[in-house]
Amino acid sequence: LVSDMDSALSWFGKLAQPVTPTPTLLLLATFIGLGLAPMVAVVAFHRRGIGTLWGQAPVVLSDFTICAATVGLVYGGGIAVWSWFYDTVPNIELWLWLSYLPLALLGVAVQTAAEELLFRGYLMQQLAARFRHPVIWLLIPALIFGAAHYDPTSAGPNTWLLVGSATLFGLIAADLTVVSGSLGAAWGVHFANNVVAILVLATQGTITGLALRLTPYDIDAAQVSAGAVLTDLALILLVWLLLRRHFVMRQARG
């Protein structure tokens, strides 16, 4: 019994520190429950279909693709410029990374879809149904989303910078949901962002188990990491401006 308990504690310990592929995949899989909860809630308690959380399927898929591609292009350019100043650190072998990639992409898709369903789907819709002022139903989910990223143990002096960054991301995702009319836009941005941050170039001290490369600095390195977060903010703001313009023009065309 003691041996079994030790094994279980060891397993949970590895899950809490996703620095190798399998624990990272398991961590991403835990978001399945988070994604199912709002879908069950709208059916069981609000008597409406699951599709009302997402929007029309063709629009969701189209918006997801456009937004993910936009993030990929902007972040790709950002990483190219960033690489002039920093050298990445190898993490896992390319062949191993490729072997895990299909499941890793699925895991990130599940994780980001679950968070979007909860924050930009269920929570924002329920608040919008009760409060007319958009500040309430745009800001509250974003603040909760930001608070969920509070991790002083890992982030150290950068904790509040990361919370603020996540809150701003939540506001951008919420705004794109409103102007696009579907959850696909926010999901696409979130998915592509996390693919880069989890699978391509992860910051040391975060979720690194599936990343091909790592940054040369840790998440709690005050000077360097703060600059990196501000750079990330500039990139996501550029993404937001490009995508918002696209969706506003689409609305104008009818």
C-alpha positions in Angstrom: 0.0 0.0 0.0 2.8 2.4 0.9 4.6 1.5 -2.4 1.4 2.2 -4.3 0.9 5.5 -2.5 4.5 6.5 -3.3 4.0 5.6 -6.9 0.8 7.7 -7.1 2.5 10.7 -5.4 5.4 10.4 -7.8 3.0 10.3 -10.8 1.2 13.4 -9.6 4.5 15.1 -8.9 5.6 14.5 -12.5 2.2 15.8 -13.7 2.8 19.0 -11.8 6.2 19.4 -13.4 5.6 18.8 -17.1 9.2 18.7 -18.3 9.0 15.5 -20.3 6.5 14.5 -23.1 4.2 12.0 -21.4 3.4 14.1 -18.3 2.8 17.1 -20.5 0.3 15.2 -22.7 -1.4 14.0 -19.5 -1.6 17.6 -18.2 -3.2 18.8 -21.5 -5.7 15.9 -21.3 -6.9 17.0 -17.9 -8.6 19.9 -19.7 -11.1 17.6 -21.2 -13.3 17.9 -18.1 -13.0 21.7 -18.2 -14.3 21.7 -21.8 -17.1 19.3 -21.1 -18.4 21.3 -18.0 -19.8 24.3 -19.9 -21.3 22.2 -22.6 -23.1 20.1 -20.1 -24.2 23.2 -18.2 -25.8 24.9 -21.2 -27.8 21.7 -21.9 -28.7 20.7 -18.4 -29.3 24.1 -16.8 -30.0 26.6 -19.6 -31.9 24.4 -22.0 -30.0 25.4 -25.1 -27.8 23.6 -27.5 -24.0 23.2 -27.3 -23.7 25.0 -30.6 -24.8 28.2 -29.0 -21.4 28.3 -27.2 -19.5 28.0 -30.4 -21.4 29.7 -33.2 -22.1 28.3 -36.6 -19.7 25.5 -37.4 -18.5 26.7 -40.9 -17.8 30.2 -39.4 -16.0 28.6 -36.4 -13.7 26.6 -38.6 -13.1 29.5 -41.0 -12.3 31.9 -38.2 -10.1 29.4 -36.4 -8.1 28.8 -39.6 -7.7 32.5 -40.4 -6.7 33.5 -36.9 -4.3 30.6 -36.3 -2.6 31.3 -39.6 -2.3 35.0 -38.7 -0.7 34.3 -35.3 1.6 31.8 -37.0 2.9 34.4 -39.5 3.2 37.2 -37.0 4.9 35.1 -34.3 7.1 33.5 -36.9 8.4 36.9 -37.8 8.8 37.8 -34.2 10.8 34.7 -33.4 13.0 35.4 -36.4 13.8 38.9 -35.0 14.2 37.5 -31.4 16.7 34.9 -32.7 19.1 37.8 -33.7 19.5 38.5 -30.0 19.2 35.1 -28.3 20.3 31.6 -29.0 17.7 28.9 -28.3 18.5 25.8 -26.2 17.8 22.3 -27.6 15.2 20.4 -25.7 14.1 17.2 -27.3 15.3 15.4 -30.4 13.5 16.3 -33.7 12.5 12.7 -34.4 11.0 12.4 -30.9 9.3 15.7 -31.2 7.7 14.7 -34.6 6.5 11.4 -33.1 4.7 13.2 -30.4 3.5 16.1 -32.6 0.0 14.7 -33.6 -1.0 14.0 -30.0 0.6 17.3 -28.9 -1.4 19.3 -31.4 -4.6 17.5 -30.3 -3.7 18.2 -26.7 -3.2 21.9 -27.2 -6.4 22.0 -29.3 -8.3 20.4 -26.4 -6.7 22.7 -23.8 -7.3 25.9 -25.6 -10.8 24.9 -26.7 -11.7 24.1 -23.1 -10.5 27.5 -21.8 -12.3 29.3 -24.6 -15.5 27.4 -24.0 -15.4 28.4 -20.3 -14.1 32.0 -20.5 -15.2 33.4 -23.9 -18.1 31.0 -24.3 -20.1 30.1 -21.2 -19.0 32.8 -18.7 -19.1 35.7 -21.1 -22.5 34.7 -22.5 -24.0 34.3 -19.1 -22.7 37.7 -17.9 -23.9 39.3 -21.2 -27.4 37.9 -20.6 -27.5 39.6 -17.2 -25.6 42.9 -17.7 -26.0 45.3 -20.6 -22.6 47.1 -20.2 -19.9 45.3 -22.2 -17.2 46.3 -19.6 -18.7 43.8 -17.2 -18.9 40.8 -19.5 -15.7 41.6 -21.3 -13.6 42.4 -18.3 -14.7 39.9 -15.6 -13.8 36.7 -17.6 -10.5 38.3 -18.6 -9.6 39.1 -15.0 -10.5 35.6 -13.9 -8.4 34.2 -16.9 -5.5 36.4 -15.8 -5.8 35.3 -12.2 -5.6 31.7 -13.2 -2.1 32.4 -14.5 -1.0 33.6 -11.0 2.1 31.5 -10.2 4.6 33.3 -8.0 6.5 30.1 -7.4 7.5 29.7 -11.0 7.4 33.3 -12.3 8.9 35.1 -9.3 9.3 38.8 -9.9 7.5 38.5 -13.3 4.3 37.1 -11.7 2.1 40.2 -12.1 3.5 41.0 -15.5 2.4 37.5 -16.6 -1.0 38.0 -15.0 -1.4 41.3 -16.7 -0.4 39.7 -20.0 -2.9 36.9 -19.6 -5.6 39.4 -18.7 -4.9 41.5 -21.8 -4.9 38.3 -23.9 -8.4 37.5 -22.4 -9.7 40.9 -23.4 -8.4 40.5 -26.9 -9.9 37.1 -27.2 -13.2 38.4 -25.9 -13.2 41.3 -28.3 -12.5 39.0 -31.3 -15.3 36.8 -30.2 -17.7 39.7 -30.3 -16.6 41.1 -33.6 -16.4 37.7 -35.3 -19.6 36.3 -33.9 -18.1 32.9 -33.1 -15.7 31.2 -30.7 -13.5 30.2 -33.6 -11.5 33.4 -33.7 -10.5 33.3 -30.0 -9.8 29.6 -30.2 -7.6 30.0 -33.3 -5.5 32.8 -31.7 -5.2 30.8 -28.4 -4.3 27.6 -30.2 -1.6 29.1 -32.3 -0.2 31.1 -29.4 0.1 27.9 -27.3 1.5 25.8 -30.1 4.4 28.3 -30.3 4.7 28.6 -26.5 4.4 24.9 -25.6 5.5 23.0 -28.7 8.0 25.2 -30.6 9.8 27.6 -28.2 9.0 27.2 -24.6 10.3 29.4 -21.8 12.3 27.6 -19.2 10.4 27.1 -16.0 7.1 26.7 -17.8 5.5 23.7 -19.7 8.6 22.4 -21.5 8.0 18.7 -22.0 6.9 18.9 -25.6 8.9 21.9 -26.8 11.5 21.5 -29.6 13.6 24.4 -28.3 13.8 26.4 -25.1 14.6 30.1 -24.4 18.1 30.6 -22.9 16.4 32.3 -19.9 14.0 31.2 -17.2 10.5 32.5 -16.6 11.6 34.2 -13.4 14.6 36.0 -14.9 13.6 39.6 -14.1 15.3 41.7 -16.8 15.3 39.3 -19.8 11.9 37.6 -19.2 10.2 41.0 -18.6 11.5 42.2 -22.0 10.3 39.0 -23.6 6.8 39.3 -22.1 6.6 42.9 -23.4 7.6 41.7 -26.9 4.9 39.0 -26.7 2.4 41.7 -25.9 3.4 43.8 -28.9 3.0 40.7 -31.1 -0.4 39.8 -29.8 -1.6 43.4 -30.1 -0.5 43.4 -33.8 -2.4 40.2 -34.3 -5.5 41.7 -32.7 -5.3 44.8 -34.9 -5.0 42.8 -38.0 -7.8 40.3 -37.1 -10.1 43.0 -35.8 -9.8 44.9 -39.1 -10.6 41.7 -41.0 -13.7 41.0 -39.0 -15.0 44.6 -39.1 -14.6 44.6 -42.8 -16.4 41.3 -43.1 -19.3 42.8 -41.1 -19.4 45.8 -43.4 -19.6 43.6 -46.4 -22.5 41.8 -44.8 
